[in-house]
Amino acid sequence: MPQNGFTVGRDVTVNINTPNGPLTIALVTGFNRRPNTNEKNIKGLDGIRRTVYIPDGWDGDFEIERKDSVLDDYFAQLESDYYSGIGTGPSTITETITEPDGQVNQYRYTGVMFRLDDAGNAKGDDTIQMKISWAAERRIKVS
């Protein structure tokens, strides 16, 4: 639900689909995404520099409050598969945004690979915050 014409975090939902099915994270508290580009500067004989930005995938991260073993189990399986000689296939992330005007846009990140950056710090009377990062080949507008 947009507030005062602005998109807020509650307007964004994400769904992760791995080669083994959906990865349902109980409580995502942050979703960051960043485009990557390669920069090429070209200087003509006229002395003017022209810059070209070439798309080079996306990356980002999820901030998560641990409510269950889903992420621990997922990354334990990836590690087990690696040491058993089983390859890891790419995943997808589908991001759905409800715009301030009520329109709904969807973007799909393809060729996604995940990395567990922080399994969390367990301490008395506090929640366990986890962080996973990801890299994607492309972002495609779905609708």
CYANA upper distance limits for C-alpha pairs under 8 A (distance plus 0.5 A):
  1 MET  CA      7 THR  CA      8.26
  1 MET  CA      8 VAL  CA      8.00
  1 MET  CA     10 ARG  CA      7.14
  1 MET  CA     11 ASP  CA      6.15
  1 MET  CA     98 THR  CA      7.73
  1 MET  CA    100 PRO  CA      8.03
  2 PRO  CA      6 PHE  CA      5.96
  2 PRO  CA      7 THR  CA      5.47
  2 PRO  CA      8 VAL  CA      6.46
  2 PRO  CA     11 ASP  CA      7.06
  2 PRO  CA     98 THR  CA      8.13
  2 PRO  CA     99 GLU  CA      7.42
  2 PRO  CA    100 PRO  CA      5.51
  3 GLN  CA      7 THR  CA      7.26
  3 GLN  CA      8 VAL  CA      7.47
  3 GLN  CA    100 PRO  CA      8.06
  5 GLY  CA    100 PRO  CA      5.80
  5 GLY  CA    101 ASP  CA      8.32
  6 PHE  CA    100 PRO  CA      6.61
  7 THR  CA     11 ASP  CA      6.78
  7 THR  CA     98 THR  CA      8.21
  7 THR  CA     99 GLU  CA      6.82
  7 THR  CA    100 PRO  CA      6.58
  8 VAL  CA     12 VAL  CA      8.09
 11 ASP  CA     96 THR  CA      8.50
 11 ASP  CA     97 ILE  CA      6.04
 11 ASP  CA     98 THR  CA      5.65
 11 ASP  CA     99 GLU  CA      7.79
 12 VAL  CA     95 GLU  CA      7.36
 12 VAL  CA     96 THR  CA      6.12
 12 VAL  CA     97 ILE  CA      5.10
 12 VAL  CA     98 THR  CA      7.18
 13 THR  CA     95 GLU  CA      6.29
 13 THR  CA     96 THR  CA      5.72
 13 THR  CA     97 ILE  CA      7.17
 14 VAL  CA     93 ILE  CA      7.11
 14 VAL  CA     94 THR  CA      6.04
 14 VAL  CA     95 GLU  CA      5.05
 14 VAL  CA     96 THR  CA      6.82
 15 ASN  CA     22 PRO  CA      8.12
 15 ASN  CA     23 LEU  CA      8.18
 15 ASN  CA     24 THR  CA      7.95
 15 ASN  CA     93 ILE  CA      6.12
 15 ASN  CA     94 THR  CA      5.65
 15 ASN  CA     95 GLU  CA      7.15
 16 ILE  CA     22 PRO  CA      6.27
 16 ILE  CA     23 LEU  CA      5.90
 16 ILE  CA     24 THR  CA      7.53
 16 ILE  CA     91 SER  CA      7.67
 16 ILE  CA     92 THR  CA      6.33
 16 ILE  CA     93 ILE  CA      5.10
 16 ILE  CA     94 THR  CA      7.02
 17 ASN  CA     21 GLY  CA      6.05
 17 ASN  CA     22 PRO  CA      4.77
 17 ASN  CA     23 LEU  CA      6.41
 17 ASN  CA     91 SER  CA      6.13
 17 ASN  CA     92 THR  CA      5.78
 17 ASN  CA     93 ILE  CA      6.94
 18 THR  CA     22 PRO  CA      6.30
 18 THR  CA     23 LEU  CA      7.03
 18 THR  CA     89 GLY  CA      8.28
 18 THR  CA     90 PRO  CA      7.31
 18 THR  CA     91 SER  CA      4.82
 18 THR  CA     92 THR  CA      7.05
 19 PRO  CA     89 GLY  CA      6.59
 19 PRO  CA     90 PRO  CA      7.27
 19 PRO  CA     91 SER  CA      6.62
 23 LEU  CA     70 VAL  CA      8.21
 24 THR  CA     70 VAL  CA      7.93
 25 ILE  CA     64 ILE  CA      8.37
 25 ILE  CA     70 VAL  CA      7.30
 25 ILE  CA     71 LEU  CA      7.81
 26 ALA  CA     65 GLU  CA      8.47
 26 ALA  CA     66 ARG  CA      8.13
 26 ALA  CA     67 LYS  CA      6.75
 26 ALA  CA     68 ASP  CA      7.81
 27 LEU  CA     64 ILE  CA      6.37
 27 LEU  CA     65 GLU  CA      6.14
 27 LEU  CA     66 ARG  CA      7.68
 27 LEU  CA     67 LYS  CA      7.58
 28 VAL  CA     62 PHE  CA      7.29
 28 VAL  CA     63 GLU  CA      6.45
 28 VAL  CA     64 ILE  CA      5.07
 28 VAL  CA     65 GLU  CA      7.07
 29 THR  CA     62 PHE  CA      8.02
 29 THR  CA     63 GLU  CA      5.88
 29 THR  CA     64 ILE  CA      5.93
 29 THR  CA     65 GLU  CA      7.36
 30 GLY  CA     61 ASP  CA      8.38
 30 GLY  CA     62 PHE  CA      5.97
 30 GLY  CA     63 GLU  CA      5.15
 30 GLY  CA     64 ILE  CA      7.47
 31 PHE  CA     60 GLY  CA      7.92
 31 PHE  CA     61 ASP  CA      6.46
 31 PHE  CA     62 PHE  CA      5.21
 31 PHE  CA     63 GLU  CA      7.03
 32 ASN  CA     60 GLY  CA      5.53
 32 ASN  CA     61 ASP  CA      5.74
 32 ASN  CA     62 PHE  CA      6.95
 33 ARG  CA     58 TRP  CA      7.46
 33 ARG  CA     59 ASP  CA      6.24
 33 ARG  CA     60 GLY  CA      4.67
 33 ARG  CA     61 ASP  CA      7.25
 34 ARG  CA     58 TRP  CA      6.11
 34 ARG  CA     59 ASP  CA      5.89
 34 ARG  CA     60 GLY  CA      6.29
 35 PRO  CA     55 PRO  CA      8.05
 35 PRO  CA     56 ASP  CA      7.96
 35 PRO  CA     57 GLY  CA      6.72
 35 PRO  CA     58 TRP  CA      4.92
 35 PRO  CA     59 ASP  CA      7.04
 36 ASN  CA     55 PRO  CA      6.72
 36 ASN  CA     56 ASP  CA      5.53
 36 ASN  CA     57 GLY  CA      5.90
 36 ASN  CA     58 TRP  CA      5.89
 36 ASN  CA     59 ASP  CA      7.79
 37 THR  CA     53 TYR  CA      6.34
 37 THR  CA     54 ILE  CA      5.72
 37 THR  CA     55 PRO  CA      5.03
 37 THR  CA     56 ASP  CA      5.28
 37 THR  CA     57 GLY  CA      7.82
 38 ASN  CA     53 TYR  CA      6.16
 38 ASN  CA     54 ILE  CA      5.53
 38 ASN  CA     55 PRO  CA      7.03
 38 ASN  CA     56 ASP  CA      6.87
 39 GLU  CA     51 THR  CA      7.45
 39 GLU  CA     52 VAL  CA      6.33
 39 GLU  CA     53 TYR  CA      5.20
 39 GLU  CA     54 ILE  CA      6.86
 40 LYS  CA     51 THR  CA      6.24
 40 LYS  CA     52 VAL  CA      5.69
 40 LYS  CA     53 TYR  CA      6.97
 40 LYS  CA     54 ILE  CA      8.36
 41 ASN  CA     49 ARG  CA      6.99
 41 ASN  CA     50 ARG  CA      6.24
 41 ASN  CA     51 THR  CA      5.01
 41 ASN  CA     52 VAL  CA      6.90
 42 ILE  CA     49 ARG  CA      6.08
 42 ILE  CA     50 ARG  CA      5.61
 42 ILE  CA     51 THR  CA      6.70
 42 ILE  CA     52 VAL  CA      8.45
 43 LYS  CA     47 GLY  CA      6.51
 43 LYS  CA     48 ILE  CA      6.11
 43 LYS  CA     49 ARG  CA      4.84
 43 LYS  CA     50 ARG  CA      6.66
 44 GLY  CA     48 ILE  CA      6.30
 44 GLY  CA     49 ARG  CA      7.13
 44 GLY  CA     50 ARG  CA      8.36
 56 ASP  CA    137 GLU  CA      7.87
 56 ASP  CA    138 ARG  CA      8.31
 57 GLY  CA    135 ALA  CA      7.91
 57 GLY  CA    136 ALA  CA      6.13
 57 GLY  CA    137 GLU  CA      5.03
 57 GLY  CA    138 ARG  CA      5.44
 57 GLY  CA    139 ARG  CA      7.92
 58 TRP  CA    109 TYR  CA      8.36
 58 TRP  CA    135 ALA  CA      6.29
 58 TRP  CA    136 ALA  CA      5.55
 58 TRP  CA    137 GLU  CA      6.96
 58 TRP  CA    138 ARG  CA      6.81
 58 TRP  CA    139 ARG  CA      7.62
 59 ASP  CA    133 SER  CA      7.95
 59 ASP  CA    134 TRP  CA      5.97
 59 ASP  CA    135 ALA  CA      4.67
 59 ASP  CA    136 ALA  CA      6.43
 60 GLY  CA    133 SER  CA      6.14
 60 GLY  CA    134 TRP  CA      5.92
 60 GLY  CA    135 ALA  CA      7.10
 61 ASP  CA    131 LYS  CA      7.42
 61 ASP  CA    132 ILE  CA      6.01
 61 ASP  CA    133 SER  CA      4.43
 61 ASP  CA    134 TRP  CA      6.31
 62 PHE  CA    131 LYS  CA      6.19
 62 PHE  CA    132 ILE  CA      5.86
 62 PHE  CA    133 SER  CA      6.77
 63 GLU  CA    129 GLN  CA      7.69
 63 GLU  CA    130 MET  CA      6.56
 63 GLU  CA    131 LYS  CA      5.29
 63 GLU  CA    132 ILE  CA      7.39
 64 ILE  CA    129 GLN  CA      6.21
 64 ILE  CA    130 MET  CA      5.52
 64 ILE  CA    131 LYS  CA      6.51
 65 GLU  CA    127 THR  CA      7.38
 65 GLU  CA    128 ILE  CA      6.44
 65 GLU  CA    129 GLN  CA      5.20
 65 GLU  CA    130 MET  CA      6.66
 66 ARG  CA    127 THR  CA      7.72
 66 ARG  CA    128 ILE  CA      5.97
 66 ARG  CA    129 GLN  CA      6.57
 66 ARG  CA    130 MET  CA      7.09
 69 SER  CA     73 ASP  CA      6.32
 70 VAL  CA     74 TYR  CA      6.58
 71 LEU  CA     75 PHE  CA      6.68
 72 ASP  CA     76 ALA  CA      6.47
 72 ASP  CA    119 ALA  CA      8.10
 73 ASP  CA     77 GLN  CA      6.61
 74 TYR  CA     78 LEU  CA      6.87
 75 PHE  CA     79 GLU  CA      6.66
 75 PHE  CA    116 LEU  CA      7.63
 76 ALA  CA     80 SER  CA      6.60
 77 GLN  CA     81 ASP  CA      6.46
 78 LEU  CA     82 TYR  CA      6.67
 78 LEU  CA     88 THR  CA      7.54
 79 GLU  CA     83 TYR  CA      6.92
 80 SER  CA     84 SER  CA      6.64
 81 ASP  CA     85 GLY  CA      6.65
 81 ASP  CA     86 ILE  CA      5.26
 81 ASP  CA     87 GLY  CA      7.32
 81 ASP  CA     88 THR  CA      8.07
 82 TYR  CA     86 ILE  CA      6.02
 82 TYR  CA     87 GLY  CA      6.98
 82 TYR  CA     88 THR  CA      8.10
 89 GLY  CA    113 MET  CA      8.46
 90 PRO  CA    110 THR  CA      8.19
 90 PRO  CA    111 GLY  CA      5.38
 90 PRO  CA    112 VAL  CA      5.60
 90 PRO  CA    113 MET  CA      6.05
 91 SER  CA    110 THR  CA      7.21
 91 SER  CA    111 GLY  CA      6.31
 91 SER  CA    112 VAL  CA      5.24
 91 SER  CA    113 MET  CA      6.86
 92 THR  CA    108 ARG  CA      7.26
 92 THR  CA    109 TYR  CA      6.02
 92 THR  CA    110 THR  CA      5.38
 92 THR  CA    111 GLY  CA      6.83
 92 THR  CA    112 VAL  CA      6.03
 93 ILE  CA    108 ARG  CA      6.18
 93 ILE  CA    109 TYR  CA      5.59
 93 ILE  CA    110 THR  CA      7.43
 93 ILE  CA    112 VAL  CA      7.82
 94 THR  CA    106 GLN  CA      7.32
 94 THR  CA    107 TYR  CA      6.28
 94 THR  CA    108 ARG  CA      4.95
 94 THR  CA    109 TYR  CA      6.88
 95 GLU  CA    106 GLN  CA      6.05
 95 GLU  CA    107 TYR  CA      5.70
 95 GLU  CA    108 ARG  CA      6.77
 96 THR  CA    104 VAL  CA      7.42
 96 THR  CA    105 ASN  CA      6.30
 96 THR  CA    106 GLN  CA      4.98
 96 THR  CA    107 TYR  CA      7.13
 97 ILE  CA    104 VAL  CA      6.16
 97 ILE  CA    105 ASN  CA      5.79
 97 ILE  CA    106 GLN  CA      6.84
 98 THR  CA    102 GLY  CA      6.53
 98 THR  CA    103 GLN  CA      6.45
 98 THR  CA    104 VAL  CA      5.06
 98 THR  CA    105 ASN  CA      7.09
 99 GLU  CA    103 GLN  CA      5.73
 99 GLU  CA    104 VAL  CA      6.45
 99 GLU  CA    105 ASN  CA      7.87
104 VAL  CA    143 SER  CA      8.14
105 ASN  CA    141 LYS  CA      8.23
105 ASN  CA    142 VAL  CA      8.04
105 ASN  CA    143 SER  CA      5.90
106 GLN  CA    141 LYS  CA      6.51
106 GLN  CA    142 VAL  CA      5.74
106 GLN  CA    143 SER  CA      5.63
107 TYR  CA    139 ARG  CA      6.87
107 TYR  CA    140 ILE  CA      6.00
107 TYR  CA    141 LYS  CA      4.90
107 TYR  CA    142 VAL  CA      5.85
107 TYR  CA    143 SER  CA      7.76
108 ARG  CA    139 ARG  CA      5.96
108 ARG  CA    140 ILE  CA      5.68
108 ARG  CA    141 LYS  CA      6.83
108 ARG  CA    142 VAL  CA      6.95
109 TYR  CA    136 ALA  CA      6.50
109 TYR  CA    137 GLU  CA      7.77
109 TYR  CA    138 ARG  CA      6.11
109 TYR  CA    139 ARG  CA      4.87
109 TYR  CA    140 ILE  CA      6.93
110 THR  CA    136 ALA  CA      6.22
110 THR  CA    137 GLU  CA      6.27
110 THR  CA    138 ARG  CA      5.98
110 THR  CA    139 ARG  CA      6.93
110 THR  CA    140 ILE  CA      8.32
111 GLY  CA    135 ALA  CA      8.42
111 GLY  CA    136 ALA  CA      5.65
111 GLY  CA    137 GLU  CA      5.59
111 GLY  CA    138 ARG  CA      7.65
112 VAL  CA    134 TRP  CA      6.93
112 VAL  CA    135 ALA  CA      6.00
112 VAL  CA    136 ALA  CA      4.73
112 VAL  CA    137 GLU  CA      7.21
113 MET  CA    134 TRP  CA      6.02
113 MET  CA    135 ALA  CA      6.06
113 MET  CA    136 ALA  CA      7.11
114 PHE  CA    132 ILE  CA      7.23
114 PHE  CA    133 SER  CA      6.30
114 PHE  CA    134 TRP  CA      4.95
114 PHE  CA    135 ALA  CA      7.33
115 ARG  CA    132 ILE  CA      6.04
115 ARG  CA    133 SER  CA      5.75
115 ARG  CA    134 TRP  CA      6.62
116 LEU  CA    131 LYS  CA      6.95
116 LEU  CA    132 ILE  CA      4.98
116 LEU  CA    133 SER  CA      7.00
117 ASP  CA    130 MET  CA      8.26
117 ASP  CA    131 LYS  CA      5.98
117 ASP  CA    132 ILE  CA      5.63
117 ASP  CA    133 SER  CA      6.94
118 ASP  CA    130 MET  CA      5.79
118 ASP  CA    131 LYS  CA      5.47
118 ASP  CA    132 ILE  CA      7.27
119 ALA  CA    129 GLN  CA      8.01
119 ALA  CA    130 MET  CA      5.53
119 ALA  CA    131 LYS  CA      7.27
120 GLY  CA    128 ILE  CA      5.76
120 GLY  CA    129 GLN  CA      5.51
120 GLY  CA    130 MET  CA      5.22
120 GLY  CA    131 LYS  CA      8.09
121 ASN  CA    128 ILE  CA      6.25
121 ASN  CA    129 GLN  CA      7.40
122 ALA  CA    126 ASP  CA      7.97
122 ALA  CA    127 THR  CA      7.88
122 ALA  CA    128 ILE  CA      6.23
123 LYS  CA    127 THR  CA      8.29
123 LYS  CA    128 ILE  CA      8.38
